[in-house]
């Protein structure tokens, strides 16, 4: 066990989310400077991986090999090998990836710091992933997933567990897609574009999605199909926003827009929309019997009817009520006159 030739762990993340900076944790486990890796077991990719009993603090440094399965008993792994695959232990790990690695989780609870452009497949345990300047690609498993983006691009797809996903901090794109569990999606805090999607929906019951805009980048919100509720808060970001509703399912959506020029393409179910100060566009289409309630409709806003026409318009209790020939209802709350007929 000698670590004098090991480089320092190259990881940076400017996020303010608790735990996003892994350097302190890394130093406590592996040491720094000439002492780095001094208490770790070393695996060079040849033969069997040494047991955890070979390391006084149950840490392993992987220096070589293309595929390494970590034995149970280790608490931390530092991967120095290039473009390799690390398979986690059922006992759970702190994982420090460096050089564009693939990580495959199992049943253990893992905390992963992605120093390279890494690809991570979570397992059935709870998984926390903190990405750095080089970005990361993450797919969720059956356990809960938390992802915190760094300065690099982020692409995350949730699994069947509950997900909490934070986008990146820089100018790169953040693509955050929920799974079939409950999802909380927060766009990137920088200037990069964001795509926040509720995923494929939950075929076995109701699904709750909460989405927040963040930063100055443009944001696309995609509502999940099938059953469930979605809360979209666009007021927390300043970029232009596009909200795309689901075209089928028993959906209950609440949307709040910011003061940019935003667009909402209303979907199935019931959608409640709070408009912002900018010129907003509301698209009504498909003729699927949906109800859209728009609060704060302004003279600079527009409504576009796509593949449907207006069959009736009347003022009811101080609001303009529009019915399409496809069975859709649009309620302009507080608008005390007809706009079209």
N, C-alpha and C positions, 0 to 999 in steps of 0.2 A: 504494500500500500504506500505509494508515493505519488504525490500529485503535483510536483514542481513544474511539470511540462504542460499542465492543463491551462487552457485560456479561461479568463473570467467569463462568466455567463453574460452574454450580450442580450439584454432585454430592456426595453423601455416602453412605458405606457403612461401617457399624461392624463389618463382618466382620474377623476376624483372619486370613483366608486371604490368603496372599501375593499382592500385586498388586491387591487389591480397592479400594484407595483410589487414584483416578486423578488427584488434584489435583497431585501432584508431577510426574507425567509431563506433564500438561497445561501446567503452568507452564514446563517446560523447552522445550516446543515452541512455544507460542503467546505466552508472556510473561504478565505480570500488570499490573494497573492501566492507566495511560495507554499502556503499551507493548504491550498485548495485541493480537495480530494484526499487529504491526508488520512482520514478515517474511513474512506470508502473502499468497498471491494471494486475490483477492476475486471471488466470483461472486454476482451479484444476481438470477439466474434468467432473464436476457435474453441470447439468443444462445448462442454456444458457450462451454463451460467453458474458462477459460484453461489453457494447458499448465503442467506442473509447473516448467518452466524460468522461469516468471514469479515464482517464490518462491525466495528464497535457501536456505530450509530445507525445501523441498518440502512445504509445508503449505497447506491451502486452507480458507477460511471461506466457507460457503454462507449468504448473507443472504436469498435469495428463490428463487422457483420452486416448482413442485409435484413435479417429477421431475428428478433430477440423476444422471448417470452420471459417475463419477470416472475421468479418464484415467489410464493407467499412468504411473508415475513419482512420484506423490505418496506420501508416507509417513504423513500425518496429515490428517484432515478434521474440522472443527468445524462442526456444522450448527446454524444459528440460525433457519432457516426453520420455519414452523409446519405441522404435519400433512403433511409432504411425504414423498417416497420417495427414498432415496439408494441407488444401485447401486454396489457396490464395484469396485475395480480388481483385475486379475489379479496385480498386483505385491504385493498385501497392504497393509493399512492399520491405523493406530491411529485409531479412530473415536470421536468425542465427540458424543453425541446429547443434545439439549437440550429440544425442544418436541414431544413425542409424535410421533416420526418412525417411518417404516418403513425398515428397512435390509435390502437384499438382497445377500447375499454371492455371490462368484463362485469362482474357483480360487485366489485369494490367501489367505494366512494373516492373519486379522484379530483384533485385540483391540478390543473394543467396550465403552465405558463409557456406560451408559444413564441419563442424567440425567432424562429424562422418562418418561412411561408409553409406552414404545417397543415396537414389534413387530419382531422380528429373524428373518430367514430365513437360516440359514447355508448356505454353498455347499460346494464340494468341498475347499476348503482347511481347515486347522485353525482353529477359532474359539474364542476365549475371550470370554465375556460377563460383565461385572460390573454388576449392577443396583443402583439406588439406592433412594431413599425412595418413588419413585412406582411401583415395580413394573415388570415386563417380561413380554412373551410371546415365547417363543423356539421355533423349530422347527429341528431339526438337518438337516444335509445328509449328503453322503457322506464328509466329512472328520470328524476327531475334534472333539468338542464339550466344552468345560468351561464350566459356568455357576456363578456365585456370586451368591446372592441378597442383597439389602439389606433395608431396613426395610419395603419394599412387598411386595405380593402377587407371587407367582412362578408362572408356568405354562410348563413346558418339556417339549417332546416331542422325544426323540432321533431321529436319522436312522439311516442304515446304518453310520455310523462309531461308534467307541467313545465312550462318554459318561461324564463325571464331573460330577455335579450336586449343588450345595449349596443347600438351601432358605434362606428368608429369616431375618432376625434379629429381627423384630418380632411383632406380634399378627395379621398378615395370613396368609392361607392360602398354603401351598406345595404345588403339584401338580407332581411330577417323574415323567415317564414315559420309560422307557428306549426305545431303538430296537432294531434288529436286530443291533447289535454287542454287545460286552461292556459292561456298565453298572455303575457305582458310584454309588449314590444315597444322599445324606445329608440327613436331614430338617432343617427349619429349627431354629435354635438358640433361638428365642424361644418365645412362648406360643401361637402360631398353629397351627391344625390342619395336618396333613401327609397327603398321599397319595403313596405311593411305589409305582410300578408297573414291572414288568419289561417292559412294552410288549407288542407283538404276537408276540414270539418270533422266532426265526430259522428260516425254512423250509428253509435250505440246510445246516444243521448245528447243532452244540451251541452254546449261548449261556450265558455265565456272568454272573450277577447278584449283586451284593453290596449290601445295603441296611442302613443304620444309622438307628435312631431318634436324635433329638437334641432338646434342650430339654424344655419341660413341656407342649407341645401334644399332643393326641391324634393317633395315627398309624394310618393304614390301609396295610397292606402287601398288594400284589396280585402274586402270582407269575405269571411269564410262562408261556404255554402252549408246546407243541411240545417240542423237545429242549433239554436244558441243566441247569444246576445253579443253585440260588439259596441264598445265605447271608443270613439275616436276623438281625441283632443288635439286639434290642430293649432290651438292658440298658444301652445308652448314652443312653436317654431315660427320663423319669419319667411321661409321660402314658399314658393308657389306650391299649391297642393291639388292633387287629383284623387278623388274618392270613387272607387269602382265597387258598386254593390253586387251582391250575388244575385243571379237570375232565378234561383229556385231555393226552396226551403222555408221553414218557419222562422224567419229572421226578425230580430228586434234590434235596430241600430240607432245609436245616438251619435250625431256628428256635430262638432263645433269647429268652425273655420277661423283662420286668422285674417289679417287685414290685407292680404295679397289678393291677386286675381285668381280665385280658386274655382274648381269644377267638381260637381258631384253628379255622378251617373247613378241614379237611384235604382235599387234592385227590388227583389221580392220582399214580402213581409211588410213591416212597418218601419219607416225611417223618419226620425226626428232630426231636423237640421237647424242649427243656429248659425246664421250667416255672419260674416265679418264686415269690415268697412270697405273692402275693395269690391270691384265689379265681379260678382260671382255668376257662374253659369250652372243651371240645374237641368240635367237631362232626364226626361221621362220616356221610357221605352218598354217594349215587349208586350204590353197589354196583359200582364199576369195578375191583375187585381190588387196590386200593391197600393199601400197608402203612404204618401209622403207629406209630412208636416214641416213647413218652412217658417221659421221664426226670424224676424228682422229682415224681411224682403224689402229691397230698396229700388228706387227708380232706375239705378244704373245696373241692376241685375237683369238676367235674361233666363227664360225658360224655353227649352227646346223639346218638342214632342217628336220622337223618332218612331216611325212605323205605327203610330197611333194618332188619332185625331180627337178633337174636343167634341163631346156629345152634349154636355150641359155645363153651364156656369151660373152660379147664384151666390148671393151674399147671405151667409147664415151666421147669426150672432156676431156680426161685425168682422167676419173673415170671408175672403173669397174662396169658394169651394168649386173646384174644377173636376169634372168627371170625363174620362176618356171613353172612346168606344171600345176599348179593350178591358174596361172595368177598373181602371186605375183611378185613384182619388188623390188630388193635390189640394192641400189646405194651406192657403197663404194667411197665416195667423196675423190678425190685426189689420189686414188690408181691407178697407171697408167699401171697395168698389170693384166692379168687374174689369179685368184687364183685356179680355179678348172678345166677348160677345155682348 
